[in-house]
Amino acid sequence: MALTWKLVIDSTDAPALADFWAAALEYEVEDPGALIERLLAAGHLGEEAVIEHRGRRIFRGYAAIRHPEDPFDEVSGIGHGRRLLFQDVPEKKSGKNRLHIDVHSGPGGLDKLVTRLEELGATRVREIDKGPAGHWWLMRDPEGNEFCAT
C-alpha cells in the first residue's frame, strides 16, 4: 500500500509563506479555526498557541495549504491529499535547497507564469536553457527558497 505524505517547508513566517504558495499554486490555505476552537474550549490548547492571520485563528508558527480538489477533514481543515505545511524555525535559510518545487506553466505560457509569480513576491534568479529540452526560470520565493518555473 502506498504511503501518504506532505511536504514540510521551514520558514520564518509560516502564514505569509503559505499565502504566497497558495496564490502561486492556486491552492487553498487550510483553515484550522474549528479545530482550534474545540481544543481551546476543552482546555487542550492555550491561547498562547494561537494567533490571528487574515481574520482566521491559526496555530502559532504553522500554516498549510492544500489542493482545492483533494479531500479534507471538515473539522480540522487538514487536507488528505496534495499538501504543503510551513513551520517556523528559529534559524534563517543558510544554503541551497536540496529539494525544490517545480511550477508548471498553464495557459498563457512561461512568461505569463513568471510575471504572475513576481507579482506575488517571487524573484527571478536566472533563465536555464536546455536547447531542445526547453527552458525554465530558477526563482526564489519571498523567503529565498529556490523553485523552478517551467
N, C-alpha and C positions, 0 to 999 in steps of 0.2 A: 504494500500500500504506500502510495506517495505521501510524503510529509508536507504539512503546510508550513509557511514561513512568512516573515515580514522583514523588510529591510529597515534597520535601525541606523539613524544618522546622528552623530554627535553634533551639538550646536551650542551657541552661546545665547540664542534667543529662539527657543523652540517654536513658540506661536508665530513669530514673524517668518521664520523659515518655512513652516508648514503653509502659511498663507501664500508665500512665493511659489512653492512647489504645487500647491493645489491649483493656482492660476496657470502655471506653466503646463501642467499635465491635464488640466481641465478635470481634476479630481474634486472630491468633496472633503472639506475639513470635518473630522469627526466631532460630534457634539456629545461629550460625556455628562452633560448637565443633569439629566435624570438620575444617573448612577451616583453622581456626587451628592445630590440632594438626599438620596436614600442612605448613603454612607454617613453623611453629616447627621441626619435625623436619628440614626441608630447608634451614634456615638463611636463609630468605627473610623472616623476621619475627623481631624481638627481643622478649623478654619485656616490655620497656617499652611495647610497643604493645598490650598485653593487660591487661584487668582481669577480676575475677570479679564477677558480679552475679547474685544469687539462685541460686547454685550452678552457674552456667554461665560459661564463659570467653567474653568478647566483646571486640571491638575497642575500645580506649580512645577515648571521645568519639563513639561511634556506636552506634545501635541501630535496628532496623527491625521493622515489623510487616507482616503480610500477611493477606489474606482467606483464611479456612480452606478454602474450596472451590477456590481457584485453584492452578494447578500451581506447583511449586517444585523447585529443584535439591537433590537429596538429599545431595550432598556439601557444598555451601556453605551450604545452608539458605535461600538467597535466593529470594524469590518471583518468579514470572514474570507476575504479574497485578496486581491492585489492591494497592498497597504504599505505605507511608509510611516515610521514612527520617529519623531525627532525628540531627542532628550538632551537637556542642558548638561554640560560638563564644565568643570572649572577652568580647564586649560583651553587655549586657543589652538586652532589648526596649525600644525608645525611643519608639514611636509606634503608631498604629493599623495593624492588619494590612491589607494591600491584597488579600489572598486569605484566605479562611477556609473551614472545613468546616461543612456543614450536617448535623446528625444527625437523621434522621427517626424519629419515634416509631413503635413497633410495637404489639403487643397491650398493652392497658392504657392507651394514650394518652399525651399530652404530660406530664401531671402525674407519672405514674409514671416516665417517662424523665428528667425534670428532677430528681426526687428521687434516682434511681439515680446520675445524673451528679454531684450534690452529694455523695453518699456516697463517691464515688471521688475527690473533691477539687476538683471544679469549683465555681464560684461564679456565682450569678445576677447579671446587671447590670441588665437591665430587660426588661419584657414589651413586646412590639411587637404592637399590634392594628391590623390592616388591614381591619377591618369584615368585609364578606362574603368577603374573600380569606383570612380566618382570622387566627390569632395565633401567635406563637412567642416564645421567650426568647433574648435575647442573653446569652451566658455567657462565662466565661473558664476556660481550663484551668489547671492548677496553676502554670504559668509566666506566666500573664496573656494568652495568645493568645486572641483572640476567636473564638467559634464560635456557631452558632445551633442551638437545639433546636427542631424544628418538629413 
